[in-house]
Amino acid sequence: MVPGDPNDPLLRQVLPITAELEEQPGYSTDPVGDEQSRRATGLLRKYQGRALVLVTGACALHCRYCFRRHFPYARDTLVHDRDQAAMAMLAGDLGITEVVLSGGDPLMLDDEHLAALLDRLRAIAHLRRLRLHTRLPVVLPSRITPSLCTLLSQSRLPIALVI
């Protein structure tokens, strides 16, 4: 970022500006249709064969362009063991072969909680792939620890880290 330049493109990703509060015709607080895709607490299903699991509302960085900035995370994430319905739905739908962990940012979970979630997903036999959507390797590279790498490498599911 260029110090003192409020128009620096990297700074504009994270610096809130007053213009964001202005309503714009044709724009929605749910631009990607998350509400209509909700299948259970913390579980969205938009595409054939894929489910999105919202593991947390926490992020290391609040991107100004985030399409989930108005999402009701307090109601709709798997925090505090509210995952029974979501896991049952994933286990019961043989058409779901890929799970995307998102949020917020799944790497905001500590290794213990992430391991517990990965264990539950690994136990669902018809799952074939796992994606973790995260920005932590960019904004907090120290989160990528040897123990996290070991945890991710022990999964039977191929894992893609989407930054």
Secondary structure by P-SEA (a helix, b strand, c coil): ccccccccccccccccccccccccccccccccccccccccccbbbccccbbbbbcccccccccccccccccccccccccccccaaaaaaaaacccccbbbbbccccccccaaaaaaaaaaaaacccccbbbbbccccccccccccaaaaaaaaaccccccccc
